[in-house]
Amino acid sequence: GTMSATGKRAKLQLEGDQDAGVSEATATLDHDASFLDKLGFLIWTGCSFCGVGWLFGKGAHGPMSTRYAGYLVAQAILGIAFLVGNDLLFLECQLFAATNYMLMFVTASFQDKVLLGYTISLAIWTVFSLVALAVAITYICFGPIGTLQSVVSAYYSAGSMMAVLMVWEYHKLAKTRFAQAEIALTKDAKSKLNASKQAEFEESNNMLMAANFGMFGAFFGIVDLALISVPGVGTFLSRVLDSALYVPYILPAIVSMDLVYKKQATHPTKFVVKTTLKAALAAFGIMLLALVVTQRSTRSMCGWKTTTPAQTELCTGTELSSVDFYGRIMYNVVVSTVDEPLESIAKEESPLAVKIPKHEKKLSSIEAIPNTGWRIPTEDEDMEEEHGQITGWLTKKLKVFMIENVFQSPLLFPIKDSPAVWTNIEKAQAIMKAAGGPMLPKPVADWNGVDVTSDSAIAQMCFAGVAGGRVRRLEEERNDGSVYMVDFSEMHGLPVRFGFERFGATAFFNAAQDLTAIRWRAMDVTPGHAKWEHAKWVFRCSALIGTTANEHLLQSHLMIANAVATSSRENLPSHHPVRRFLKPFTHRTPTVNVGAQQFLTQEFSLLHRATALSFEGLQSAFKLSLETTQLKARPMEFFKEILDKGAEANTNFEFPYAEDGADLYAVIHSFTKNFCQICYPDIVSLRADKDLKQFWAGLRANRGDASGLPIWTEVTVDHVAALTASFIFQVTGIHHVVGNVAEYLINPKFSSTRIRADSEISDVEASHYGLLVATLTGMKGPFMMGNYKHLLTRDEKFKETSALMDNFQRDLSALADKIDARNADRKWKFYGMHPKRLLSSISI
């Protein structure tokens, strides 16, 4: 009655809000709670906990008292949920409390048919799990909508009715036994069995008294429903009444029931279990279908807080709104994850969001990629405060459970690979921008006015875009004049799902940086060839997926950033200067990588569904990166020959990726070199640092010599400076270039995560899934340019390290001005290495 009444109050309030023109989706269960309401819930919560203590203090461990204790625990947590304003916890506790009521009814009703009672109990638990899961999915995806509370209230009302029936049946049984005991005692008053009959009479009398108390409590539970409608004090009075009923009336009845129902339960047969599970799956399917039917016609696929009415209209009833249910749910999960208020965004972007290190300890970990042994930590000192709060912890756990166990279920969410394509390119771009919302990252390159299907668009993609890191100069000029190539041919060996073409292509360019040929399927396709447009499409798609899987996900996130963040937190004390120095560049890395593991590396995960790759193909791509990736010292020196010879052969040669990248690395290397010289003026001081030795061993731990790192006895101060600079460059500049791919997905003719035969346009589903991956990278984090002096150790070297920080920021600012000046004269404007655009870490 308690929660049905609360639901009634919420429903009335919702109706009032709707009359006032407020959206149903913005209403919450406790938004009208007064101080008196909260005081009543506080009293009620305390009495619930006292009731649990009373039950177990009496030594009652039978099925009735144990299940009623579960009910009281649910009531207590529900009260806490009301007080802290957590609607989801409130709803789930309603369901759990009602389930315990139902189980008590079954226990009382099937004493002579134990197997049937056990089976029904299992079915009730299954239904509870599925309903609770459906409520969590709906709440997280669509918010606290009124229909959700109505469903939960109806479920609870059913449980409450069962509880009343149970008490009624128990009351009838108690009256019968008391009458029988009274007659037996009268007949045998003069016999030798007088004492035992007297004891039986007293037991039945206690049973009847408890039953009367139960009936009394049930009656006042109905009164409680009426109290809720009393203006102002109704909620308070109902909580106080419920509190007064627990110990003197309800609890004795429950304990007495355990004295009556003592039969042992038997285990169900396999047939019963299988039948119950099948029924549960069918019930879950029905609930999912109901969610689709009720939400599809009303929920916009442009659900950002900043979405305008025109954008909402644009996204409703178009191709994007017809994506499968998995796509719709994941869209709302992503929106709820990254759609933060402005003040939260400002806080996340502040350098003060990077906290001083706290621990040096072995971190718990999980396997990042199935069947590889490559592990990532699950503990993150940067998120301890958020995850330590009960509301944040609960929401995090629920999301993790649903992502790993529900959304990745092929039974519940099979991969459909819908072939439907966009019918209007201009409208498709407008829809994708609206659906991406304010969290779409700023473009790395300037594509305004560019024909994205042209030959020059591929040149820009390679020399001033996402594929810049793969530009190579040929040892010998080809017959067609080609001197540069960008190779994604290794992708052709990756299996794809049925109905798709394989990825894999290599682009060639002459000295003037014109596209001369694309090697596809072991043949060179040149301009004018019947398959020229399709070969270009294959290359653009291969470049998108190749860099996303390799350079972005594997190299930047799961390997380089993961190795440095993990080793620094496990091996360097919190006060160690190198640990403090690296902190801005490892900020939130474990949390982000765990998210990548959930969304991107598992079978039936978002990335698996988004791409055409089979899971075998996806794993093969990951394993290739694991085998070949190294953290190289001075990574941009590789491009020096290309820059020098390119300028000699072509006065208009442009390679912004390498030119700006080389300058950015130089600034970072100067910063790390000076810092290392301050901390380690000579090799003796370096080798004497046992903590740094352990840190270095941690970097080599996974791959040894294959990591590209020298053994400790060969390490010099220059090694530490160069490798530290390479790490910072990887998680800032390179990560920014390869991680911001939304610009290649907005126009469905630019690129796609899937390739179909004789088609050069993305299907709607691929655009949508690709957009979700891109939007996840729109999460905010601290920028590289900022004051991080609060992280420095306050020792005798603080004055030097503080001045070094200032110089680093001045150098970055000067480089930003230099890149702006270059872009003013470039045909390919490039912002991938622009210091003012770079975050300090892979914290997205």
C-alpha positions in Angstrom: 0.0 0.0 0.0 2.9 2.3 0.8 4.3 2.3 -2.7 1.0 2.1 -4.5 0.1 5.3 -2.6 3.4 6.9 -3.6 2.8 5.9 -7.2 -0.7 7.4 -7.0 0.7 10.7 -5.7 3.3 10.7 -8.5 0.7 9.9 -11.1 -1.6 12.8 -9.8 1.4 15.1 -9.9 2.3 14.0 -13.4 -1.2 14.7 -14.6 -1.1 18.1 -13.0 2.2 18.9 -14.8 0.8 17.7 -18.1 -2.2 20.0 -17.7 0.3 22.8 -17.1 2.0 22.0 -20.4 5.1 20.4 -18.9 6.4 17.3 -20.7 5.7 14.0 -19.1 9.3 13.0 -19.5 10.5 15.8 -17.2 8.5 14.7 -14.2 10.1 12.9 -11.3 8.7 10.9 -8.5 9.9 13.2 -5.7 9.9 16.7 -7.2 7.0 17.8 -5.0 8.5 16.4 -1.8 8.3 18.8 1.2 10.3 18.7 4.4 7.4 17.0 6.1 7.4 14.3 3.3 11.1 13.7 3.8 10.7 13.5 7.6 8.1 10.9 7.2 10.2 8.8 4.9 13.2 9.2 7.3 11.1 7.8 10.2 9.8 5.0 7.9 13.3 4.1 6.7 14.6 3.8 10.3 11.7 1.6 11.3 12.3 -0.6 8.3 15.9 -1.2 9.4 14.7 -1.8 13.0 12.2 -4.4 11.7 15.0 -6.3 10.0 17.0 -6.3 13.2 14.0 -7.4 15.2 13.3 -10.4 12.9 16.9 -11.7 13.0 17.3 -10.8 16.6 14.4 -13.2 17.4 16.3 -15.9 15.7 13.6 -16.3 13.0 15.1 -17.7 9.8 12.2 -19.4 8.2 10.9 -18.7 4.7 8.3 -16.2 5.8 10.5 -14.1 8.1 13.5 -14.2 5.7 11.4 -13.0 2.8 9.7 -10.3 4.9 13.2 -9.2 5.9 13.9 -8.8 2.2 10.8 -6.8 1.9 11.8 -4.5 4.7 15.3 -4.0 3.3 13.7 -3.0 0.0 11.4 -0.6 1.9 14.4 0.9 3.7 16.4 1.4 0.5 13.3 2.8 -1.2 13.1 5.4 1.6 16.7 6.3 1.0 16.1 6.6 -2.7 13.2 9.0 -2.0 15.4 11.1 0.3 18.4 11.3 -2.2 16.1 11.8 -5.2 17.1 8.6 -7.1 14.0 7.7 -9.1 15.4 4.6 -10.7 16.4 3.1 -7.3 12.9 4.0 -6.0 11.3 2.1 -8.9 13.5 -1.0 -8.6 12.9 -1.3 -4.8 9.2 -1.1 -5.4 9.6 -4.2 -7.7 11.8 -6.0 -5.2 9.4 -5.4 -2.3 6.4 -6.6 -4.3 8.3 -9.7 -5.3 9.0 -10.6 -1.7 5.3 -10.2 -1.0 4.5 -12.5 -3.8 7.0 -15.1 -2.6 5.5 -15.0 0.9 2.1 -15.7 -0.6 3.4 -18.7 -2.6 5.2 -20.0 0.5 2.0 -19.8 2.5 -0.3 -21.2 -0.3 1.7 -24.3 -1.5 2.8 -26.1 1.7 1.4 -29.4 0.5 2.7 -28.9 -3.1 6.3 -27.9 -2.5 7.6 -28.6 -6.0 4.8 -26.5 -7.6 5.5 -23.7 -5.0 9.2 -23.8 -5.8 8.5 -23.6 -9.6 6.1 -20.6 -9.1 8.7 -18.9 -6.9 11.3 -19.4 -9.6 8.9 -17.9 -12.2 8.2 -14.9 -9.9 12.0 -14.3 -9.6 12.4 -14.5 -13.3 9.5 -12.1 -14.0 11.0 -9.7 -11.4 14.4 -9.8 -13.1 12.9 -9.1 -16.5 10.6 -6.4 -15.4 13.4 -4.8 -13.3 15.6 -4.9 -16.4 13.0 -3.5 -18.7 12.4 -0.7 -16.2 16.1 0.1 -16.0 16.4 0.1 -19.8 13.4 2.3 -20.2 14.4 4.7 -17.5 18.0 5.1 -18.6 17.0 5.5 -22.3 13.8 7.5 -22.0 13.8 9.1 -18.5 11.2 8.8 -15.7 8.1 8.8 -17.9 4.7 8.5 -16.3 3.8 5.2 -17.9 6.9 3.6 -16.3 5.6 4.5 -12.8 2.2 3.2 -13.7 3.6 -0.2 -14.7 5.6 -0.4 -11.5 2.6 0.6 -9.3 0.5 -2.0 -11.0 3.1 -4.7 -10.3 3.3 -3.6 -6.7 -0.5 -3.5 -6.3 -0.6 -7.2 -7.4 2.0 -8.0 -4.8 0.2 -6.1 -2.1 -3.1 -7.9 -3.0 -1.3 -11.3 -2.6 0.0 -10.2 0.8 -3.5 -9.3 1.9 -4.8 -12.6 0.7 -2.0 -14.4 2.5 -2.8 -12.8 5.8 -6.5 -13.6 5.2 -5.8 -17.2 4.5 -3.5 -17.4 7.5 -6.2 -15.8 9.7 -8.7 -18.5 8.6 -6.2 -21.2 9.3 -5.4 -19.8 12.8 -9.1 -19.7 13.7 -9.5 -23.3 12.6 -6.5 -24.5 14.6 -7.5 -22.6 17.7 -11.0 -24.1 17.6 -9.6 -27.6 17.2 -7.1 -27.1 20.0 -9.8 -25.7 22.3 -12.1 -28.7 21.7 -9.1 -31.2 22.2 -8.1 -29.5 25.4 -11.7 -29.6 26.7 -12.1 -33.4 25.9 -8.8 -34.4 27.4 -8.8 -32.1 30.4 -8.5 -35.1 32.8 -6.1 -37.2 30.7 -2.4 -37.7 31.0 -1.9 -35.7 27.8 -3.2 -32.6 29.5 0.2 -30.8 29.4 0.8 -31.3 25.7 -2.8 -30.3 24.8 -2.3 -27.2 26.9 0.8 -26.4 25.0 -0.9 -26.9 21.7 -3.7 -24.7 22.8 -1.4 -21.9 23.8 0.5 -22.2 20.5 -2.7 -21.9 18.5 -3.8 -19.0 20.7 -0.6 -17.2 19.9 -1.1 -18.0 16.2 -4.6 -16.5 16.3 -3.4 -13.4 18.1 -0.7 -12.9 15.4 -3.3 -13.5 12.7 -5.5 -10.8 14.3 -2.5 -8.5 14.3 -1.9 -9.2 10.6 -5.5 -8.5 9.8 -5.3 -5.3 11.8 -2.2 -4.3 9.9 -3.7 -5.1 6.5 -6.8 -3.0 7.4 -4.7 0.0 8.2 -2.7 -0.6 5.1 -5.9 0.2 3.2 -6.4 3.3 5.4 -2.8 4.3 4.5 -4.0 4.6 0.8 -6.6 7.1 1.8 -4.1 9.2 3.9 -2.0 9.9 0.9 -4.7 12.2 -0.6 -4.7 14.5 2.5 -3.2 17.8 1.4 0.1 18.8 3.0 0.5 16.1 5.6 -0.8 13.0 3.8 2.6 11.5 2.9 4.0 12.2 6.4 1.0 10.6 8.2 1.1 7.5 5.9 4.8 6.9 6.7 4.2 7.3 10.4 1.3 4.9 10.3 3.3 2.3 8.4 6.1 2.7 10.9 3.8 2.1 13.8 2.4 -1.1 12.2 5.8 -2.9 11.8 6.9 -4.2 15.2 3.6 -4.6 17.3 1.4 -6.0 14.5 3.0 -7.3 11.3 6.2 -8.8 12.7 4.6 -11.2 15.2 2.3 -12.5 12.5 5.2 -13.2 10.2 7.2 -15.0 12.9 4.2 -17.1 13.8 3.8 -18.1 10.2 7.3 -19.6 10.3 6.2 -21.8 13.2 3.3 -23.2 11.1 5.0 -23.6 7.8 8.0 -25.8 8.5 8.0 -28.2 5.5 11.2 -28.5 3.5 11.3 -27.5 -0.2 12.5 -29.9 -2.8 14.5 -29.0 -5.9 12.7 -28.5 -9.2 13.3 -30.8 -12.2 15.3 -29.7 -15.2 12.1 -29.7 -17.2 10.6 -27.1 -14.8 13.7 -24.9 -15.0 13.9 -25.0 -18.8 10.1 -24.3 -19.2 10.4 -21.4 -16.8 13.4 -19.9 -18.7 11.6 -20.2 -22.0 8.6 -18.5 -20.5 10.9 -15.8 -19.2 12.4 -15.2 -22.6 9.0 -15.0 -24.2 7.9 -12.5 -21.5 11.0 -10.4 -22.1 10.3 -10.4 -25.9 6.8 -9.2 -25.3 8.1 -6.4 -23.1 10.6 -5.3 -25.7 7.9 -5.3 -28.3 5.8 -3.1 -26.1 8.6 -0.7 -25.6 9.1 -0.4 -29.3 5.4 0.2 -29.9 5.0 2.7 -27.2 8.2 4.7 -27.9 8.8 4.6 -31.6 6.1 7.1 -32.5 7.0 9.6 -29.9 10.7 9.5 -29.2 12.8 11.8 -31.4 16.2 10.6 -32.7 17.6 14.0 -32.0 17.2 14.0 -28.2 19.8 16.6 -27.1 18.9 19.3 -24.7 19.8 21.9 -27.3 17.8 20.3 -30.1 15.4 22.8 -31.7 11.8 22.0 -32.7 12.9 22.2 -36.4 15.6 19.6 -35.8 13.2 17.3 -33.9 10.7 17.5 -36.8 13.6 16.8 -39.2 14.5 13.6 -37.3 11.0 12.3 -36.8 9.6 10.1 -39.4 12.7 10.1 -41.6 15.1 7.2 -42.4 17.1 7.7 -39.2 14.0 7.1 -37.1 13.5 3.7 -38.7 16.8 2.2 -37.4 16.5 -1.0 -35.3 15.7 -1.1 -31.6 19.3 -1.7 -30.7 20.3 1.5 -32.5 17.5 3.5 -30.8 18.4 2.3 -27.3 22.2 2.9 -27.8 21.5 6.4 -29.2 19.7 7.3 -25.9 22.4 5.6 -23.9 25.0 7.8 -25.7 22.9 10.9 -25.3 22.4 10.3 -21.6 26.2 9.7 -21.2 27.5 12.8 -22.9 24.7 15.4 -22.9 25.8 17.4 -19.9 24.8 20.9 -18.8 27.1 23.7 -19.6 28.4 24.1 -16.1 29.4 20.4 -16.0 31.2 20.7 -19.3 33.1 23.7 -18.0 34.2 21.7 -15.0 35.3 18.8 -17.1 37.4 21.0 -19.3 39.2 22.8 -16.4 42.8 21.7 -15.6 41.6 21.5 -12.0 39.5 18.4 -13.1 42.9 16.6 -13.1 43.4 15.6 -9.4 46.7 15.0 -7.6 47.5 11.3 -7.6 46.3 9.3 -4.6 47.5 5.7 -4.8 50.3 3.4 -5.7 48.8 -0.1 -5.9 48.1 -3.1 -8.1 45.0 -2.3 -10.1 42.2 -4.8 -10.7 41.9 -5.5 -14.4 39.9 -7.1 -17.2 40.8 -8.5 -20.6 40.5 -5.7 -23.1 40.2 -7.9 -26.2 38.8 -11.5 -26.0 41.4 -14.3 -26.2 44.4 -12.0 -26.3 45.5 -11.7 -22.7 45.8 -7.9 -23.1 44.4 -6.4 -20.0 43.2 -2.9 -18.9 42.6 -1.7 -15.3 39.1 -1.2 -14.0 40.1 1.1 -11.2 40.5 4.9 -11.9 41.6 7.3 -9.2 40.2 10.1 -11.4 36.6 8.8 -11.1 36.6 7.6 -7.4 34.6 10.6 -6.2 31.9 10.1 -8.8 31.7 6.3 -8.5 31.8 6.5 -4.7 28.4 8.1 -4.6 25.6 5.6 -4.3 23.6 7.1 -7.2 26.6 7.3 -9.5 27.7 3.8 -8.5 24.3 2.3 -9.1 23.8 4.0 -12.5 27.3 2.8 -13.6 26.7 -0.8 -12.5 23.3 -0.9 -14.3 24.7 0.5 -17.5 27.6 -1.9 -17.4 25.2 -4.8 -16.8 22.9 -3.9 -19.6 25.7 -3.2 -22.1 27.5 -6.5 -21.4 24.6 -8.8 -20.8 21.6 -7.4 -22.7 22.7 -5.1 -25.6 25.3 -7.6 -26.7 22.9 -10.5 -26.8 22.4 -11.9 -30.3 19.1 -13.4 -29.2 17.6 -10.2 -27.9 19.4 -7.9 -30.4 20.4 -9.8 -33.5 22.6 -8.0 -36.2 20.2 -7.1 -39.0 22.5 -5.2 -41.4 19.6 -3.3 -43.0 20.4 -2.4 -46.7 18.2 0.8 -46.6 20.1 3.8 -48.0 19.6 7.5 -47.8 17.3 9.0 -50.4 18.3 12.6 -50.1 21.9 13.5 -49.5 21.4 17.1 -48.4 18.6 16.1 -46.0 20.7 13.2 -44.7 23.6 15.6 -43.8 21.1 17.9 -41.9 19.7 14.9 -40.1 23.1 13.5 -39.1 24.2 16.9 -37.7 21.0 17.3 -35.7 21.3 13.8 -34.4 24.9 14.3 -33.5 24.0 17.4 -31.6 26.4 19.7 -29.7 28.8 16.9 -28.9 30.0 16.4 -32.4 33.7 17.2 -32.3 35.1 20.1 -34.4 36.4 18.9 -37.8 40.1 18.3 -38.0 40.1 19.4 -41.7 38.1 22.0 -43.5 35.7 20.3 -45.9 33.5 23.3 -46.7 33.0 23.5 -50.4 34.8 20.2 -51.0 33.3 17.6 -53.3 33.9 14.6 -50.9 33.7 12.1 -53.8 36.4 13.8 -55.8 40.0 12.7 -56.3 41.3 15.7 -54.4 39.2 14.8 -51.3 41.2 11.6 -51.0 44.5 13.5 -51.3 43.3 15.8 -48.5 42.2 12.8 -46.4 45.7 11.5 -46.7 48.0 14.5 -46.4 45.7 16.6 -44.1 43.4 14.2 -42.5 42.8 10.9 -40.7 45.2 8.9 -42.9 48.1 11.2 -42.6 50.1 8.8 -40.4 50.2 6.2 -43.2 51.7 8.4 -46.0 54.9 6.8 -47.3 57.4 7.7 -50.0 58.1 5.0 -52.6 61.6 3.9 -53.0 61.3 4.2 -56.8 58.9 6.3 -58.8 56.2 4.2 -60.5 55.5 4.2 -64.3 52.5 6.4 -63.7 54.6 9.0 -61.9 53.4 8.0 -58.4 55.9 8.7 -55.6 53.6 8.5 -52.5 51.3 5.8 -51.3 48.9 5.3 -48.4 48.4 1.6 -47.7 45.3 -0.1 -46.1 45.8 -3.3 -48.2 46.2 -5.4 -45.0 42.5 -5.0 -44.4 41.6 -7.2 -47.4 42.4 -10.3 -45.4 39.8 -9.4 -42.8 36.5 -11.5 -43.1 33.2 -9.6 -43.4 29.6 -10.6 -42.8 27.4 -11.9 -45.6 26.3 -9.3 -48.1 29.3 -7.0 -47.8 32.5 -6.4 -49.7 35.9 -6.6 -48.0 37.9 -3.6 -47.0 41.4 -3.0 -48.3 42.9 -0.6 -50.8 46.1 1.4 -51.5 46.1 5.0 -52.9 49.0 6.4 -55.0 49.9 10.0 -55.6 52.4 11.8 -57.9 54.8 14.6 -56.9 52.0 17.1 -57.4 49.9 15.1 -54.8 47.3 14.1 -57.5 45.6 10.8 -57.0 47.0 8.5 -59.8 45.7 5.0 -59.0 44.1 2.8 -56.3 45.2 -0.7 -56.0 42.1 -2.8 -55.2 41.6 -6.5 -55.4 45.2 -6.9 -56.7 44.7 -4.6 -59.7 45.5 -0.9 -60.2 42.3 1.1 -60.9 43.0 4.4 -62.6 40.9 7.5 -63.4 38.5 6.7 -66.2 38.2 3.0 -65.3 34.6 1.7 -64.9 35.3 0.9 -61.2 37.2 4.1 -60.4 34.4 5.7 -58.2 33.9 2.4 -56.4 37.6 1.9 -55.8 37.8 5.4 -54.3 34.8 4.6 -52.1 36.5 1.4 -50.9 39.7 3.3 -50.1 37.8 6.0 -48.1 35.9 3.4 -46.1 39.1 1.4 -45.5 40.9 4.5 -44.3 38.1 5.3 -41.9 37.8 1.8 -40.4 41.5 1.0 -40.5 42.6 4.1 -38.6 39.7 3.8 -36.1 40.5 0.1 -35.3 44.3 0.4 -35.4 45.7 3.9 -34.8 42.8 5.1 -32.6 41.4 2.2 -30.6 44.3 -0.2 -30.3 47.4 2.0 -30.5 46.3 5.2 -28.8 43.8 3.8 -26.2 44.4 0.1 -25.3 48.1 0.0 -25.8 50.2 3.1 -25.5 47.9 5.2 -23.2 47.0 2.1 -21.2 50.6 1.0 -20.7 51.8 4.3 -19.4 48.7 5.0 -17.2 48.8 1.6 -15.7 52.5 1.4 -15.0 52.6 4.9 -13.5 49.8 4.2 -11.1 51.0 0.8 -10.1 54.8 1.5 -9.8 55.3 5.3 -9.1 54.4 6.7 -5.7 51.8 9.4 -5.7 54.5 12.0 -4.8 56.9 10.9 -7.5 57.7 13.8 -9.8 57.3 11.7 -13.0 53.9 10.5 -11.8 52.8 14.1 -11.2 54.3 15.2 -14.5 52.4 12.5 -16.4 49.1 13.0 -14.6 47.4 15.4 -17.1 48.2 13.0 -19.9 46.9 9.9 -18.2 43.7 11.6 -16.8 40.7 9.3 -16.8 42.4 6.8 -19.1 41.3 3.6 -17.3 37.6 4.7 -17.3 37.7 5.5 -21.0 39.4 2.3 -21.9 36.9 0.2 -20.0 34.2 2.0 -22.0 36.1 1.1 -25.2 36.2 -2.5 -24.1 32.4 -2.5 -23.5 31.3 -0.6 -26.6 34.0 -1.5 -29.1 36.0 -4.7 -28.7 33.4 -7.4 -27.8 31.3 -9.5 -30.1 28.0 -7.9 -30.9 29.3 -4.6 -29.5 28.6 -1.3 -31.1 31.8 -1.4 -33.3 31.1 -5.0 -34.4 27.6 -4.0 -35.5 28.7 -0.7 -37.0 31.3 -2.3 -39.3 30.9 -4.9 -42.0 33.6 -7.0 -40.3 32.7 -10.4 -38.8 33.9 -10.8 -35.3 36.7 -12.9 -36.6 37.7 -10.1 -38.8 37.5 -7.5 -36.0 39.7 -9.7 -33.8 42.2 -10.2 -36.6 42.5 -6.5 -37.0 43.1 -6.1 -33.2 45.6 -8.8 -33.0 47.6 -7.4 -36.0 47.9 -4.1 -34.1 48.9 -5.9 -30.9 51.7 -7.6 -32.7 53.1 -4.6 -34.6 52.5 -1.4 -32.4 55.5 0.2 -30.7 56.0 3.4 -28.8 58.7 4.9 -31.0 61.1 7.7 -30.0 60.9 10.8 -32.2 58.0 9.4 -34.4 57.8 12.4 -36.7 61.4 12.1 -37.9 60.1 9.4 -40.3 58.3 12.2 -42.3 61.3 14.5 -42.6 62.4 12.9 -45.9 58.9 13.2 -47.3 58.7 16.9 -46.3 62.2 17.7 -47.7 61.9 15.9 -51.0 58.3 16.9 -51.5 59.2 20.5 -51.2 62.1 20.1 -53.6 59.9 18.4 -56.3 56.9 20.6 -55.8 56.9 24.2 -54.6 53.3 23.9 -53.7 53.8 20.7 -51.7 51.5 20.5 -48.6 51.7 17.9 -45.9 50.0 19.6 -42.9 49.8 16.4 -40.9 53.6 16.0 -40.9 54.5 19.7 -40.8 52.3 20.6 -37.9 52.9 17.2 -36.2 56.7 17.7 -36.3 56.5 21.1 -34.7 54.1 19.9 -32.0 56.4 17.0 -31.2 59.4 19.3 -31.0 57.6 21.5 -28.5 56.6 18.5 -26.4 60.1 16.9 -26.6 61.7 20.2 -25.4 59.3 20.2 -22.5 60.0 16.5 -21.5 63.8 16.9 -22.1 64.1 19.9 -19.8 61.9 18.2 -17.1 64.0 15.1 -17.2 67.2 17.1 -16.9 65.8 18.9 -13.8 64.8 15.6 -12.1 67.8 13.5 -13.4 70.9 15.7 -14.0 73.0 12.7 -14.7 72.8 8.9 -15.5 73.7 8.1 -11.9 70.6 9.8 -10.5 68.4 8.1 -13.1 69.6 4.6 -12.4 69.3 5.2 -8.6 65.5 5.8 -9.0 64.2 2.3 -8.1 60.6 3.5 -8.6 61.3 4.7 -12.2 63.0 1.3 -12.8 59.8 -0.4 -11.9 57.8 2.0 -14.0 60.0 1.1 -17.0 59.6 -2.6 -16.3 55.8 -2.1 -16.3 56.0 -0.5 -19.7 57.8 -3.5 -21.1 55.8 -6.1 -19.1 53.3 -7.1 -21.8 55.6 -7.4 -24.8 59.2 -7.2 -23.7 61.6 -6.4 -26.5 58.7 -6.4 -29.0 57.5 -3.2 -27.3 60.5 -1.3 -28.8 61.7 -0.1 -25.4 65.3 -0.8 -24.3 66.0 -2.8 -21.1 66.7 -0.7 -18.0 70.4 -1.0 -18.1 70.5 0.6 -21.5 68.1 3.5 -20.6 69.4 7.0 -20.6 67.9 10.3 -19.7 67.4 11.0 -23.4 65.5 7.8 -23.7 63.1 8.7 -20.9 62.6 12.2 -22.4 62.1 11.0 -25.9 59.7 8.2 -25.0 57.7 10.4 -22.6 57.4 12.9 -25.4 56.2 10.2 -27.8 53.6 9.1 -25.3 52.3 12.7 -24.8 52.3 13.3 -28.6 50.3 10.0 -29.1 47.6 10.8 -26.6 47.2 14.5 -27.7 48.0 15.2 -31.4 47.7 11.8 -33.0 44.7 10.8 -30.9 43.0 14.0 -31.9 43.5 13.3 -35.6 42.5 9.6 -35.7 39.8 9.9 -33.0 37.7 12.7 -34.6 36.0 10.9 -37.5 32.5 12.4 -37.4 33.4 14.7 -40.3 33.8 11.6 -42.6 30.3 10.3 -41.6 28.0 13.3 -41.9 27.8 13.0 -45.6 26.8 9.4 -46.5 28.7 9.7 -49.8 32.0 10.5 -48.1 32.7 7.3 -46.2 31.0 4.5 -44.4 31.7 1.7 -41.9 30.4 -0.9 -44.5 30.9 -1.5 -48.2 28.3 -3.1 -50.5 28.9 -4.2 -54.1 28.2 -1.6 -56.7 27.2 1.0 -54.1 29.0 4.2 -53.2 26.7 5.5 -50.4 26.4 4.6 -46.8 23.3 2.7 -45.6 21.3 4.4 -42.9 22.2 1.9 -40.2 25.9 2.2 -40.8 25.7 6.0 -40.7 23.8 5.9 -37.4 26.1 3.4 -35.7 29.2 5.3 -37.0 27.7 8.5 -35.6 27.3 6.8 -32.2 30.9 5.9 -32.1 31.9 9.4 -33.2 29.6 11.1 -30.7 31.2 9.1 -27.9 34.4 10.9 -28.7 32.7 14.2 -28.1 32.8 13.8 -24.4 34.7 16.7 -22.8 38.0 16.7 -21.0 40.8 19.1 -19.9 42.6 20.8 -22.7 46.4 20.5 -23.2 46.8 24.3 -22.9 46.1 25.0 -19.2 47.7 25.6 -15.9 48.6 22.3 -14.3 51.0 23.6 -11.7 48.8 22.2 -8.9 50.1 18.8 -9.8 53.8 19.6 -9.3 55.6 18.4 -6.2 56.3 21.2 -3.8 60.0 20.5 -3.4 63.3 22.3 -3.9 62.8 21.9 -7.7 59.3 23.5 -7.8 60.6 26.9 -9.0 62.3 25.3 -12.0 59.4 22.9 -12.9 56.9 25.7 -12.5 58.8 28.0 -14.8 59.1 25.0 -17.2 55.3 24.7 -17.2 55.0 28.4 -18.1 57.5 28.0 -21.0 55.6 24.9 -22.3 52.3 26.9 -22.4 54.0 29.8 -24.2 55.5 27.5 -26.8 52.2 25.9 -27.4 50.5 29.3 -27.8 53.2 30.3 -30.3 52.7 27.1 -32.2 49.0 27.7 -32.4 49.6 31.2 -33.9 52.1 29.6 -36.4 49.5 27.0 -37.5 46.8 29.7 -37.9 49.2 31.6 -40.2 49.9 28.5 -42.2 46.3 27.7 -42.6 45.6 31.1 -44.0 47.7 30.2 -47.0 47.0 26.5 -47.3 44.7 24.8 -49.8 44.1 22.1 -47.1 43.4 23.8 -43.8 44.3 21.4 -40.9 43.6 21.6 -37.2 44.6 18.1 -36.1 47.8 19.3 -34.3 46.5 22.7 -33.3 47.4 23.1 -29.6 44.2 25.0 -28.7 42.1 22.1 -30.0 44.0 19.3 -28.2 42.9 17.6 -25.0 45.5 16.6 -22.5 44.7 12.9 -22.6 42.5 10.3 -24.2 39.9 11.2 -21.7 37.1 10.8 -24.3 
